[in-house]
Amino acid sequence: MTTARARPRTPATDTVRAEWLRRVEAEYRSAAITQHLTLWLIQIGASPDLVRGGMRIAADEIAHAEMSHETFVKAGGEGGPQLARESLQLTRKSDSAPLEHDVLRVGVEVFCLGETVAVPLFKELRETCSVPVARRALDRILRDEVRHRDFGWALLGWLVEQPMADELRAIVEHELPRWFERLRASYAPPVRGTERVMTPDERAWGLMPVSLYRAAVDKALVRDWEPRFARLGIDARAAWRAR
């Protein structure tokens, strides 16, 4: 009978350990960025619902980091994340521009893009995950990512109702192609013919091949970005195709 401290029977590879440690680092970074964004929301007098939402998301990300680290340890990992402290904060693009401009940039790129694509990504990761500790982490993360996605779109909707709505829309239209390009570089890099084959055990630990990351990004474009941006008069498909 397996005890609470026993390692799962499905063997974990170095790739599994490296990926779950990377997720710990990513969750800490997300918590710090969201906490900083929430400060900006307070400074611009944003809706209290948005401020509370940002605080809750930061707490979620810490819980995700804890669960990811537990999975890393159960996979045989030792130690903790190596965090670049300079990456755990937001910086102003221009001190002379309204703070709302930077709130918009972070809200759209991190939440309307990043957290939106995270929903199909984690759904796919969870699909074949059968190692209990990893499955519990992915269950919690997927459930929270839906709310994080919705926070981003609620924030964008609030911003474009403010007096500077036209200039904020112009920023999105101008920068969306670049934001998409960065997202593709992270989640859907070009096919190079050297993609590593993912083993069934690694899939059981909640990993998946790059090809499925690309498929999730394509799904988010059709199901989320095109219709959601269209409601704001922004052509996401044109931005996606731009280089």
C-alpha positions as CSV (number, residue, x, y, z in Angstrom):
1,M,0.0,0.0,0.0
2,T,1.4,3.4,-1.1
3,T,2.0,5.8,1.8
4,A,1.7,9.6,1.5
5,R,5.5,9.9,1.3
6,A,6.1,7.2,-1.3
7,R,6.9,8.2,-4.8
8,P,4.4,7.4,-7.6
9,R,4.9,4.1,-9.4
10,T,5.1,5.8,-12.8
11,P,8.8,6.6,-13.3
12,A,9.7,10.3,-13.8
13,T,12.4,11.4,-16.2
14,D,14.8,14.4,-16.0
15,T,12.4,16.0,-18.5
16,V,9.5,15.6,-16.1
17,R,11.5,17.1,-13.2
18,A,12.8,20.0,-15.3
19,E,9.3,20.8,-16.5
20,W,7.6,20.9,-13.1
21,L,10.4,23.0,-11.7
22,R,10.0,25.4,-14.6
23,R,6.3,25.5,-13.7
24,V,7.1,26.5,-10.1
25,E,9.2,29.3,-11.4
26,A,6.5,30.4,-13.9
27,E,3.9,30.4,-11.1
28,Y,6.0,32.5,-8.8
29,R,6.6,35.0,-11.7
30,S,2.9,35.1,-12.4
31,A,2.1,35.8,-8.8
32,A,4.6,38.7,-8.7
33,I,3.4,40.2,-12.0
34,T,-0.2,40.0,-10.9
35,Q,0.5,41.5,-7.5
36,H,2.3,44.4,-9.3
37,L,-0.5,44.8,-11.8
38,T,-3.0,45.0,-8.9
39,L,-1.0,47.8,-7.4
40,W,-1.3,49.7,-10.7
41,L,-5.1,49.0,-10.7
42,I,-5.4,50.6,-7.3
43,Q,-3.3,53.6,-8.5
44,I,-5.6,54.2,-11.4
45,G,-8.8,53.8,-9.3
46,A,-9.9,50.6,-11.1
47,S,-13.2,48.8,-10.2
48,P,-12.9,47.2,-6.7
49,D,-14.0,43.9,-8.3
50,L,-10.9,44.0,-10.5
51,V,-8.6,44.9,-7.6
52,R,-10.0,42.0,-5.6
53,G,-9.8,39.7,-8.6
54,G,-6.1,40.6,-9.0
55,M,-5.4,39.8,-5.4
56,R,-7.1,36.5,-5.6
57,I,-5.2,35.5,-8.7
58,A,-1.9,36.3,-7.0
59,A,-2.9,34.0,-4.2
60,D,-3.9,31.3,-6.8
61,E,-0.5,31.5,-8.4
62,I,1.3,30.8,-5.1
63,A,-1.0,27.8,-4.5
64,H,-0.1,26.6,-8.0
65,A,3.6,27.0,-7.3
66,E,3.2,25.0,-4.1
67,M,1.4,22.1,-5.9
68,S,3.9,22.2,-8.7
69,H,6.8,22.0,-6.3
70,E,5.1,19.0,-4.5
71,T,4.9,17.3,-7.9
72,F,8.5,18.1,-8.6
73,V,9.6,16.6,-5.3
74,K,7.4,13.5,-5.8
75,A,9.1,13.1,-9.2
76,G,12.4,12.9,-7.4
77,G,13.4,16.5,-7.7
78,E,15.5,18.3,-5.0
79,G,15.9,21.9,-4.2
80,G,13.7,24.8,-5.4
81,P,13.4,27.3,-8.2
82,Q,16.1,29.7,-9.2
83,L,14.3,33.0,-9.7
84,A,15.7,35.9,-11.5
85,R,14.5,38.7,-9.3
86,E,14.5,41.3,-12.0
87,S,11.8,39.3,-13.8
88,L,9.5,39.5,-10.8
89,Q,8.3,43.0,-11.4
90,L,6.7,45.2,-14.0
91,T,8.4,48.2,-15.5
92,R,6.8,51.3,-17.1
93,K,7.3,51.6,-20.9
94,S,7.2,55.4,-20.5
95,D,6.9,57.4,-17.3
96,S,5.4,60.3,-19.3
97,A,2.5,58.2,-20.6
98,P,-0.7,57.5,-18.6
99,L,-0.3,54.5,-16.3
100,E,-3.5,53.1,-18.0
101,H,-1.4,52.4,-21.1
102,D,0.9,50.0,-19.2
103,V,-2.1,48.4,-17.4
104,L,-3.6,47.8,-20.8
105,R,-0.4,46.2,-22.2
106,V,0.1,43.9,-19.3
107,G,-3.6,43.0,-19.1
108,V,-3.9,42.1,-22.7
109,E,-0.6,40.3,-23.2
110,V,-0.5,38.4,-19.8
111,F,-4.2,37.7,-19.4
112,C,-6.2,38.1,-22.6
113,L,-3.4,36.2,-24.5
114,G,-1.4,34.2,-22.0
115,E,-4.1,33.2,-19.5
116,T,-6.6,32.6,-22.3
117,V,-4.4,30.1,-24.2
118,A,-3.6,28.5,-20.8
119,V,-7.1,27.1,-20.6
120,P,-6.8,24.8,-23.7
121,L,-3.2,24.1,-22.9
122,F,-3.9,22.9,-19.3
123,K,-6.9,21.0,-20.5
124,E,-4.7,19.1,-22.9
125,L,-2.0,18.5,-20.3
126,R,-4.6,17.2,-17.9
127,E,-6.2,14.8,-20.5
128,T,-3.6,12.1,-20.2
129,C,-2.2,12.9,-16.8
130,S,-2.7,10.0,-14.4
131,V,-0.1,10.4,-11.7
132,P,-2.2,11.6,-8.7
133,V,0.0,14.4,-7.4
134,A,0.3,15.9,-10.9
135,R,-3.3,15.4,-11.7
136,R,-4.4,17.3,-8.5
137,A,-2.1,20.2,-9.5
138,L,-3.5,20.3,-13.0
139,D,-7.1,20.0,-11.8
140,R,-6.6,23.1,-9.6
141,I,-4.6,25.1,-12.2
142,L,-7.2,24.4,-14.9
143,R,-10.1,25.4,-12.7
144,D,-8.3,28.7,-11.8
145,E,-7.1,29.5,-15.3
146,V,-10.7,30.0,-16.5
147,R,-11.2,32.7,-13.9
148,H,-7.8,34.3,-14.7
149,R,-8.8,34.4,-18.4
150,D,-12.1,36.0,-17.6
151,F,-10.3,38.6,-15.4
152,G,-8.2,39.7,-18.4
153,W,-11.2,40.3,-20.6
154,A,-13.1,42.0,-17.8
155,L,-10.2,44.3,-17.3
156,L,-9.9,45.1,-21.0
157,G,-13.7,45.7,-21.1
158,W,-13.4,48.2,-18.2
159,L,-10.5,50.0,-19.8
160,V,-12.2,50.6,-23.1
161,E,-15.1,52.2,-21.3
162,Q,-12.8,54.9,-19.9
163,P,-12.4,58.3,-21.4
164,M,-9.2,57.3,-23.2
165,A,-10.8,54.3,-24.9
166,D,-9.8,55.3,-28.4
167,E,-6.1,55.6,-27.6
168,L,-6.2,52.3,-25.7
169,R,-7.8,50.5,-28.7
170,A,-5.1,52.0,-30.9
171,I,-2.4,50.6,-28.7
172,V,-3.9,47.1,-28.9
173,E,-4.2,47.3,-32.7
174,H,-0.6,48.5,-33.0
175,E,1.0,46.0,-30.6
176,L,-1.2,42.9,-31.0
177,P,0.9,41.5,-33.9
178,R,4.1,41.7,-31.7
179,W,2.3,40.2,-28.7
180,F,1.1,37.3,-30.9
181,E,4.6,36.8,-32.2
182,R,6.0,36.5,-28.7
183,L,3.3,34.1,-27.7
184,R,4.0,31.9,-30.8
185,A,7.7,31.9,-29.9
186,S,6.9,30.6,-26.4
187,Y,4.1,28.1,-27.2
188,A,4.1,27.3,-30.9
189,P,7.7,27.6,-32.4
190,P,8.2,26.6,-36.0
191,V,8.5,22.9,-36.8
192,R,12.2,22.0,-37.2
193,G,12.0,18.2,-37.5
194,T,13.8,17.7,-34.2
195,E,10.9,17.6,-31.8
196,R,11.5,15.2,-29.0
197,V,9.1,12.2,-28.7
198,M,7.1,12.3,-25.5
199,T,6.9,9.0,-23.7
200,P,3.6,7.7,-22.2
201,D,5.1,8.0,-18.7
202,E,5.9,11.6,-19.3
203,R,2.3,12.2,-20.6
204,A,1.1,10.6,-17.4
205,W,3.1,13.1,-15.4
206,G,1.3,16.0,-17.2
207,L,3.6,16.8,-20.1
208,M,2.8,17.0,-23.8
209,P,4.7,17.4,-27.1
210,V,5.2,20.8,-28.8
211,S,2.7,19.8,-31.5
212,L,-0.1,19.8,-29.0
213,Y,1.0,23.2,-27.7
214,R,0.6,24.5,-31.3
215,A,-2.8,22.9,-31.6
216,A,-4.0,24.6,-28.4
217,V,-2.7,28.0,-29.6
218,D,-4.6,27.5,-32.9
219,K,-7.7,26.6,-30.9
220,A,-7.5,29.8,-28.8
221,L,-7.2,31.9,-31.9
222,V,-10.5,30.6,-33.4
223,R,-12.5,30.1,-30.2
224,D,-11.3,33.1,-28.1
225,W,-9.2,35.8,-29.7
226,E,-11.0,36.3,-32.9
227,P,-14.5,36.7,-31.5
228,R,-13.5,38.5,-28.3
229,F,-11.3,41.1,-30.0
230,A,-13.9,41.5,-32.7
231,R,-16.4,42.7,-30.1
232,L,-14.0,45.6,-29.6
233,G,-13.6,46.2,-33.3
234,I,-10.1,44.6,-33.5
235,D,-9.2,42.1,-36.2
236,A,-7.2,39.4,-34.3
237,R,-6.8,37.3,-37.5
238,A,-5.1,40.2,-39.3
239,A,-2.9,40.8,-36.3
240,W,-2.0,37.0,-36.2
241,R,-1.0,37.0,-39.8
242,A,1.1,40.2,-39.5
243,R,4.9,39.9,-39.2
